Amino acid sequence: MNVGRARRVRDVEVVRIETGRDLRRRQTPAEVILWQELRARRLAGLKFRRQQPLGPYFVDFYCVALQLVVELDGSIHDTQQDYDAARTAYLEAYGCTVLRFRNDEITANLPVVLRHIASVAEQLTSRTTSQDGQLPSPAHGRGAGGEGTPAGGEGPAEDEALVR
């Protein structure tokens, strides 16, 4: 037994699993609206997860296959721009593409937001598709030759992010 160590499931601390569950229970109205459009592969056949742990952060929506993060920003984000910039830089350093939308964009222009997400996903698919027509394995995540991994470090382990 590991004394003094947090219990882990699939290499993710149980407390982070509970935090993710709590965040999913307490979604904002904009998150509920967007989730209805992203869930069950409704947008371009892409599988998204919500309130997904990635490294030290939880992202609102995440497509593992494309390493595509979709973040919704409410008014609190007006006062934490430096934090959001650091968070985005961290995720991008590990090969993620981060899209940010304001909550009011979801409620006022949902079709435009969905078209933008689908367009970026299409660009990522064409960029990451290997010569044999297959996407790189999300478990290995970085494509041929490890591109997308920052120099001298591993990205957020995909296995750590695969908690349901």
MILUM-415163 format. One line per 4 residues: for each residue x, y negated, z of N, C-alpha, C, O. Coordinates in Angstrom, 1 decimal. Each point is the difference from the previous one (the first is absolute). Layout:
% residues N
X/Y/Z/X/Y/Z/X/Y/Z/X/Y/Z | ...
% end
This chain:
% residues 164
0.8/1.2/0.0/-0.8/-1.2/0.0/0.9/-1.2/0.0/1.0/-0.1/0.7 | -1.4/-0.9/-1.5/0.8/-1.3/0.0/-0.5/-0.9/1.1/-1.0/-0.7/-0.1 | 1.8/0.6/1.1/-0.3/-0.9/1.1/0.5/-1.4/-0.4/1.1/-0.2/-0.5 | -2.0/-0.8/0.7/0.3/-1.4/-0.3/-0.2/-0.4/-1.4/0.3/-1.1/-0.4
-0.8/2.1/-0.4/-0.2/-0.3/-1.5/-1.5/0.0/-0.2/-0.7/0.8/0.5 | 0.3/-1.7/-1.4/-1.4/0.0/-0.4/-0.4/1.2/-0.8/0.8/0.5/-0.8 | -2.0/0.0/1.0/-0.5/1.2/-0.8/-0.2/-0.5/-1.4/-0.5/-1.1/-0.3 | 0.9/2.0/-0.7/0.0/-0.4/-1.4/-0.8/1.0/-0.7/0.0/1.2/0.3
-0.7/-1.6/-1.4/-0.7/0.8/-0.9/0.5/-0.4/-1.4/-0.1/-1.1/-0.4 | 0.6/2.1/-0.3/0.5/-0.3/-1.3/1.0/-1.2/0.0/0.1/-0.8/-0.8 | 0.7/0.8/1.9/1.0/-0.9/0.3/-0.5/-1.5/0.2/0.7/-0.9/-0.2 | -2.0/0.8/0.5/-0.6/-1.3/0.3/-0.4/0.1/1.5/-0.7/0.9/0.4
1.0/-1.9/0.4/-0.4/0.0/1.4/-1.5/0.0/0.1/-0.7/-0.7/-0.8 | 0.2/1.4/1.7/-1.5/0.2/0.2/-0.6/-1.4/0.3/-1.1/-0.3/-0.5 | 1.8/-0.6/1.2/-0.6/-1.3/0.3/-0.2/-0.8/-1.4/-1.0/-0.8/-0.1 | 1.9/1.0/-0.9/-0.2/-0.7/-1.3/-1.2/0.6/-0.7/-0.7/-0.7/-0.7
0.5/2.0/0.9/-1.2/0.7/-0.6/-1.3/-0.7/0.6/-0.9/-0.3/-0.8 | 0.9/0.2/2.1/-1.2/-0.6/0.6/-0.2/-1.4/-0.3/-1.1/-0.5/-0.2 | 2.2/-0.3/0.0/-0.1/-1.4/-0.4/-0.6/-0.1/-1.4/-0.9/-0.8/-0.3 | 1.3/1.7/-0.6/-0.5/0.0/-1.4/-1.5/0.3/0.1/-0.8/-0.6/-0.7
0.4/1.6/1.5/-1.4/0.3/0.1/-0.8/-1.2/0.5/-1.1/-0.3/-0.4 | 1.6/-0.3/1.4/-0.6/-1.2/0.6/-0.2/-1.1/-1.0/-1.1/-0.6/-0.1 | 2.2/0.4/-0.7/-0.1/-1.1/-1.1/-1.1/0.4/-1.0/-0.7/-0.9/-0.5 | 0.6/2.2/0.2/-1.0/0.4/-1.0/-1.4/-0.2/0.5/-0.9/-0.3/-0.7
0.7/0.5/2.1/-1.3/-0.2/0.6/-0.4/-1.5/0.0/-1.2/-0.3/0.0 | 2.2/-0.6/0.1/-0.2/-1.4/0.2/0.3/-0.8/-1.3/0.7/-1.0/0.1 | -1.1/1.5/-1.2/0.3/-0.7/-1.3/-0.7/-1.4/-0.1/-1.1/-0.2/0.6 | 1.7/-0.7/-1.3/-0.7/-1.3/-0.2/-1.0/0.3/-1.1/0.1/1.0/-0.7
-1.1/-1.9/0.5/-1.0/0.1/-1.0/0.7/0.1/-1.4/-0.5/0.8/-0.9 | 1.5/-1.6/0.6/0.7/0.1/-1.3/0.7/1.4/-0.2/-0.1/0.5/-1.1 | 0.6/0.0/2.2/0.7/1.4/-0.1/-1.1/1.0/-0.3/0.2/0.9/-0.8 | -1.4/-1.0/1.4/-1.1/0.9/-0.3/-0.4/0.0/-1.5/-0.1/1.0/-0.6
0.0/-2.2/0.1/-0.4/-0.2/-1.4/1.0/0.6/-0.9/-0.3/0.7/-0.9 | 1.6/-1.1/1.1/1.0/0.6/-0.9/0.2/1.5/0.1/0.2/0.6/-1.0 | -0.3/-0.1/2.2/0.1/1.4/0.2/-1.1/0.8/-0.7/0.3/1.1/-0.6 | -1.5/-1.7/0.5/-1.0/0.7/-0.8/0.4/0.1/-1.4/-0.5/1.0/-0.7
1.3/-1.8/0.2/0.4/0.0/-1.5/1.3/0.8/-0.2/0.2/0.5/-1.1 | 0.6/-0.3/2.2/1.2/0.7/-0.2/-0.1/1.5/0.4/0.8/0.8/-0.5 | -1.7/-0.5/1.5/-0.1/1.4/0.5/-0.4/1.0/-1.1/-0.6/-0.4/-1.0 | 1.0/1.6/1.3/-0.4/1.1/-0.9/0.4/-0.2/-1.4/-0.7/0.5/-0.9
1.8/-1.1/0.7/0.6/-0.1/-1.4/-0.9/-0.8/-0.9/0.0/0.2/-1.2 | -0.8/-1.2/1.7/-0.9/-0.7/-0.8/0.6/-1.1/-0.9/-0.6/-0.3/-1.0 | 1.8/-0.1/1.3/0.7/-1.0/-0.8/1.1/0.7/-0.8/1.0/0.4/0.6 | -1.2/-0.2/-1.9/1.0/0.5/-0.9/0.5/1.4/0.4/1.1/0.4/-0.4
-1.9/0.3/1.2/0.4/1.4/0.4/1.1/0.0/1.1/0.6/1.0/0.2 | -0.3/-2.2/0.4/1.1/-0.1/0.9/-0.5/0.4/1.4/-1.0/-0.4/0.5 | 1.9/1.1/0.2/-0.3/0.4/1.4/0.6/-1.1/1.0/1.2/-0.2/0.0 | -2.1/-0.5/0.7/0.5/-0.9/1.0/-0.3/0.5/1.4/-0.9/0.7/0.2
1.8/-1.1/0.7/-0.2/0.2/1.4/-0.2/-1.3/0.7/0.5/-1.0/-0.5 | -1.2/1.0/1.6/-0.2/-1.3/0.7/0.7/0.0/1.4/0.0/1.0/0.6 | 0.4/-2.2/-0.2/0.7/-0.1/1.2/1.1/1.0/0.2/0.1/0.8/0.9 | 0.8/-0.8/-1.9/1.1/1.0/-0.2/1.2/-0.4/0.7/0.5/-1.2/-0.3
0.1/2.0/1.2/1.3/-0.5/0.6/1.1/0.2/-1.0/0.2/1.0/-0.6 | 0.6/-2.1/0.4/1.2/0.0/-0.8/1.1/-0.7/0.8/-0.1/-1.2/0.2 | 1.1/2.0/0.2/1.0/-0.6/0.8/-0.6/-0.5/1.3/-0.8/0.6/0.6 | 1.2/-1.8/-0.2/-0.6/-0.6/1.2/-1.4/-0.6/-0.2/-0.5/-0.6/1.0
0.0/0.6/-2.2/-1.2/-0.8/-0.3/-1.2/1.0/-0.3/0.2/1.2/-0.3 | -1.4/-1.8/0.3/-1.2/0.7/-0.5/-0.4/-0.9/-1.2/-0.1/-1.2/0.1 | -0.1/1.8/-1.2/-0.5/-0.7/-1.2/-1.5/0.3/-0.2/-0.4/1.0/0.3 | -0.3/-2.0/-0.8/-1.4/0.1/-0.2/-0.4/1.2/-0.9/-0.8/0.8/0.4
1.4/-0.8/-1.6/-0.3/1.1/-1.0/1.3/0.4/-0.6/0.9/-0.9/-0.3 | -0.7/2.2/0.0/1.2/0.5/-0.5/-0.2/1.1/-1.0/-0.7/1.0/0.3 | 1.2/-1.2/-1.5/0.0/1.1/-1.0/1.4/0.6/0.0/1.0/-0.6/-0.5 | -0.9/1.9/1.0/1.3/0.6/0.2/0.6/0.3/-1.4/1.2/-0.3/-0.1
-1.9/0.7/-0.8/0.6/0.4/-1.3/0.7/-1.2/-0.7/1.0/0.2/-0.7 | -1.5/-1.4/0.9/0.6/-1.1/-0.7/0.7/-0.9/1.0/0.6/-1.1/-0.4 | -0.6/1.4/1.7/0.6/-0.8/1.0/-0.6/-1.4/-0.1/0.7/-1.0/0.1 | -2.0/0.9/-0.2/-0.7/-1.3/-0.2/-0.7/-0.3/1.3/-0.9/0.8/0.5
1.2/-1.9/0.1/-0.6/-0.5/1.2/-1.0/-1.1/-0.3/0.4/-1.0/-0.8 | -1.6/1.0/1.3/-1.0/-1.1/-0.2/-0.3/-0.5/1.4/-0.5/0.7/0.9 | 0.8/-2.0/-0.7/-0.2/-0.6/1.3/-1.1/-1.1/-0.1/0.0/-0.7/-1.0 | -0.9/0.7/2.0/-1.0/-1.1/0.0/0.4/-0.9/1.2/0.2/0.4/1.1
-0.3/-1.7/-1.4/0.4/-1.0/0.9/-1.2/-0.9/0.4/-0.6/-0.6/-0.8 | 0.4/0.6/2.1/-1.0/-0.9/0.6/0.6/-1.3/0.4/1.2/-0.3/-0.3 | -1.9/-0.5/1.1/0.5/-1.3/0.3/1.2/0.0/1.0/0.8/-0.9/0.0 | -0.6/2.0/0.7/1.1/0.2/0.9/1.3/-0.1/-0.8/1.1/-0.4/0.6
-1.1/0.8/-1.8/1.2/0.1/-0.8/0.5/-1.4/-0.4/1.2/-0.2/-0.4 | -2.0/-0.8/0.5/0.4/-1.4/-0.2/1.1/-0.4/1.0/0.8/-0.9/-0.3 | -0.9/1.4/1.5/1.0/-0.3/1.1/1.1/0.9/0.1/0.9/-0.2/0.8 | -0.8/1.3/-1.6/1.1/1.0/0.1/0.6/0.3/-1.3/0.3/1.1/-0.3
-0.1/-2.2/-0.5/0.6/0.2/-1.3/1.4/0.6/0.0/0.4/0.8/-0.8 | 0.4/-1.2/1.8/1.4/0.5/0.1/-0.1/1.5/0.3/0.8/0.8/-0.6 | -1.7/-0.4/1.5/-0.1/1.5/0.3/-0.5/0.7/-1.2/0.6/1.1/-0.3 | -1.5/-1.6/-0.5/-0.5/0.7/-1.2/1.1/0.1/-1.0/0.1/1.0/-0.7
0.7/-2.1/0.5/1.1/0.1/-0.9/1.0/1.0/0.3/0.5/0.7/-0.8 | -0.2/-0.6/2.1/1.0/1.0/0.5/-0.6/1.4/-0.2/0.8/1.0/-0.4 | -2.0/-0.8/0.6/-0.7/1.3/-0.1/0.0/0.4/-1.5/0.3/1.2/-0.3 | -0.6/-2.1/-0.6/-0.1/0.2/-1.4/1.5/0.4/-0.5/0.1/0.9/-0.8
0.8/-1.7/1.3/1.4/0.3/-0.4/0.5/1.4/0.4/0.7/0.7/-0.7 | -1.1/-0.3/1.9/0.3/1.3/0.5/-0.6/1.1/-0.9/0.7/0.9/-0.4 | -1.9/-1.0/0.1/-0.7/1.0/-0.9/0.5/0.0/-1.4/0.2/1.1/-0.5 | 0.1/-2.3/0.0/0.6/0.0/-1.4/1.4/0.5/0.0/0.4/0.6/-1.0
0.4/-0.7/2.1/1.3/0.5/0.0/0.0/1.6/-0.1/1.0/0.5/-0.4 | -2.1/0.1/0.8/-0.1/1.4/-0.1/-0.8/0.5/-1.2/-0.5/1.1/-0.1 | 0.4/-2.0/-0.9/-0.7/0.4/-1.3/-1.4/-0.2/-0.1/-0.6/0.3/-1.0 | -0.1/-0.9/2.0/-1.4/-0.2/0.0/-0.3/-1.3/-0.8/0.8/-1.0/0.0
-1.9/1.0/-0.7/-0.5/-1.2/-0.6/-1.2/-0.5/0.9/-0.9/0.8/0.3 | 1.0/-2.1/0.1/-1.0/-0.5/0.9/-0.9/-1.0/-0.6/0.5/-1.0/-0.6 | -1.8/1.2/0.6/-1.0/-1.0/-0.5/-0.7/-0.5/1.2/-0.4/0.7/0.9 | 0.3/-2.0/-0.8/-0.7/-0.7/1.1/-1.2/-0.8/-0.6/0.1/-0.7/-1.0
-1.2/0.9/1.7/-1.3/-0.7/-0.4/-0.5/-0.6/1.3/0.0/0.6/1.1 | -0.6/-1.8/-1.2/-0.8/-0.6/1.1/-1.3/0.7/0.1/-0.6/0.4/-1.0 | 0.1/-0.3/2.2/-1.3/0.6/0.3/-1.1/-0.7/-0.9/-0.9/0.7/-0.5 | 0.9/-2.0/0.3/-1.0/-0.7/-0.8/0.1/0.4/-1.5/-1.0/-0.1/-0.7
2.2/0.5/0.3/0.1/0.5/-1.4/-0.8/1.3/-0.2/-0.6/0.2/-1.1 | 0.6/0.6/2.1/-0.7/1.3/-0.1/-1.5/-0.3/0.0/-0.7/0.6/-0.8 | 0.2/-1.4/1.6/-1.5/-0.3/0.1/-0.4/-0.8/-1.2/-1.2/0.2/-0.5 | 2.0/-1.1/0.0/-0.4/-0.9/-1.1/0.3/0.5/-1.4/-0.7/-0.2/-1.0
1.8/1.0/0.8/0.5/0.4/-1.3/0.4/1.5/0.0/1.1/0.2/-0.6 | -1.9/0.7/1.1/0.5/1.4/0.1/0.3/0.5/-1.3/1.0/0.7/-0.1 | -1.8/-0.9/-1.0/0.4/0.6/-1.3/1.4/-0.5/-0.5/0.8/0.8/-0.6 | -0.5/-2.0/0.9/1.3/-0.6/-0.4/1.1/0.7/0.8/1.1/0.4/-0.6
-1.3/-0.2/1.9/1.0/0.6/0.8/0.2/1.5/-0.5/1.2/0.4/-0.1 | -2.2/0.3/-0.1/0.1/1.4/-0.5/0.7/0.1/-1.3/0.8/0.9/-0.2 | -1.1/-1.8/-0.7/0.7/0.0/-1.3/1.5/-0.3/0.2/0.9/0.7/-0.7 | -0.6/-1.6/1.6/1.5/-0.2/0.3/0.7/1.2/0.6/1.1/0.3/-0.5
-1.8/0.3/1.4/0.6/1.2/0.6/0.2/1.1/-1.0/1.1/0.7/-0.1 | -2.1/-0.5/-0.8/0.1/1.0/-1.0/1.1/-0.3/-1.0/0.7/0.9/-0.5 | -0.6/-2.2/0.1/1.0/-0.4/-0.9/1.4/0.3/0.5/0.9/0.5/-0.7 | -0.6/-0.9/2.0/1.3/0.2/0.6/0.2/1.5/0.1/1.1/0.5/-0.3
-2.1/0.3/0.7/0.2/1.5/0.0/0.3/0.5/-1.3/0.9/0.9/-0.1 | -1.5/-1.4/-1.0/0.3/0.5/-1.3/1.5/-0.3/-0.4/0.7/0.8/-0.6 | -0.3/-2.0/1.0/1.4/-0.4/-0.3/1.0/0.9/0.8/1.0/0.4/-0.5 | -1.3/-0.1/1.8/0.8/0.8/0.8/0.0/1.5/-0.6/1.1/0.6/0.1
-2.2/-0.2/-0.5/-0.1/1.4/-0.6/0.9/0.1/-1.2/0.7/1.0/-0.2 | -0.8/-2.0/-0.7/0.8/0.1/-1.2/1.5/-0.2/0.3/0.9/0.6/-0.7 | -0.6/-1.3/1.7/1.4/-0.2/0.4/0.6/1.2/0.7/1.2/0.3/-0.1 | -2.0/0.4/0.9/0.5/1.1/0.8/-0.2/1.3/-0.6/0.6/1.0/0.5
-1.3/-0.9/-1.6/-0.2/1.3/-0.6/1.3/0.5/-0.6/0.6/-0.7/-0.8 | -0.2/1.9/1.1/1.2/0.5/-0.5/-0.1/0.5/-1.4/-1.1/-0.1/-0.6 | 2.1/0.6/0.0/0.0/0.4/-1.5/-1.0/1.1/-0.2/-0.5/0.1/-1.1 | 0.3/0.8/2.1/-0.9/1.1/-0.2/-1.4/-0.4/0.3/-0.9/0.9/-0.1
0.6/-2.1/0.3/-1.4/-0.5/0.2/-0.5/0.2/1.4/-1.2/-0.3/0.3 | 2.1/0.7/0.7/-0.4/0.2/1.3/0.5/-1.1/0.9/1.0/-0.6/-0.2 | -1.9/0.2/1.2/0.5/-1.0/1.0/1.0/0.7/0.9/-0.1/1.2/0.2 | 1.1/-2.0/0.4/0.9/0.6/0.9/-0.8/0.5/1.2/-1.0/-0.6/0.4
1.5/1.6/0.3/-0.6/0.6/1.2/-0.1/-1.1/1.1/1.1/-0.6/0.3 | -2.2/0.4/0.3/-0.1/-1.0/1.0/0.8/0.4/1.2/0.5/-0.8/0.8 | -0.3/2.1/-0.6/0.8/0.5/1.1/1.5/-0.4/-0.1/0.7/-0.2/0.9 | -0.3/0.1/-2.2/1.4/-0.4/-0.2/0.0/-1.5/-0.4/1.0/-0.6/0.2
-2.0/0.2/-0.8/-0.4/-1.4/-0.1/0.7/-1.0/-0.8/-0.6/-1.0/-0.3 | 1.8/1.2/-0.1/0.7/-1.2/-0.6/0.3/0.3/-1.5/0.7/-0.8/-0.6 | -1.2/1.8/0.0/0.2/0.2/-1.4/1.4/0.6/-0.2/0.8/0.2/0.9 | -0.4/0.0/-2.2/1.2/0.6/-0.4/1.2/-0.9/0.5/-0.1/-1.3/-0.2
1.1/1.8/0.8/1.1/-0.7/0.5/-0.2/-0.8/1.2/0.9/-0.7/0.4 | -2.0/0.7/0.2/-0.3/-0.7/1.3/-0.2/-1.4/-0.1/0.1/-0.8/1.0 | -0.4/0.3/-2.2/-0.3/-1.5/-0.1/-1.1/-0.4/0.9/-0.9/0.8/0.2 | 1.0/-2.0/0.3/-1.0/-0.5/0.9/0.4/0.2/1.5/-0.6/-0.7/0.8
1.7/1.5/-0.6/0.5/0.1/1.4/1.0/-1.1/0.2/1.0/-0.1/-0.8 | -1.1/-0.7/1.9/1.0/-1.0/0.2/1.4/0.6/0.3/0.1/1.1/0.5 | 0.9/-1.8/-0.9/1.4/0.4/0.2/0.2/0.3/1.5/-0.3/-0.8/0.9 | 0.9/2.0/-0.7/0.4/0.3/1.4/-1.2/0.5/0.9/0.2/0.0/1.2
-1.4/0.2/-1.7/-1.0/0.4/0.9/-1.1/0.8/-0.7/-0.2/0.0/-1.2 | -0.5/0.7/2.1/-1.2/0.7/-0.5/-1.2/-0.9/0.2/0.0/-0.9/0.8 | -1.0/1.2/-1.6/-1.2/-0.8/0.1/-0.9/0.7/1.0/0.4/0.9/0.7 | -1.6/-1.5/-0.4/-0.9/0.6/0.9/-0.3/1.4/-0.4/-0.5/0.2/-1.2
0.8/0.8/2.0/-0.2/1.4/-0.4/-1.4/0.2/-0.4/-0.9/-0.2/0.8 | 0.7/0.8/-2.0/-1.4/0.3/-0.4/-0.7/1.0/0.9/-1.2/-0.2/0.3 | 2.0/1.1/0.2/-0.6/1.0/0.9/-0.6/-0.7/1.3/-1.0/0.4/0.5 | 1.7/-1.5/-0.1/-0.5/-0.7/1.2/-1.3/-0.7/-0.3/-0.8/-0.2/0.9
0.6/-0.1/-2.2/-1.2/-0.7/-0.4/-1.2/0.9/-0.3/-1.1/-0.5/-0.3 | 1.3/1.8/0.3/-1.0/0.9/-0.4/-0.9/0.5/1.1/-0.3/1.2/0.0 | -0.1/-2.0/0.9/-0.9/0.4/1.1/-1.4/-0.3/-0.4/-0.3/-1.1/-0.5 | -0.6/2.0/0.7/-1.4/-0.3/-0.4/-0.9/-0.1/1.2/-1.2/-0.2/-0.1
% end
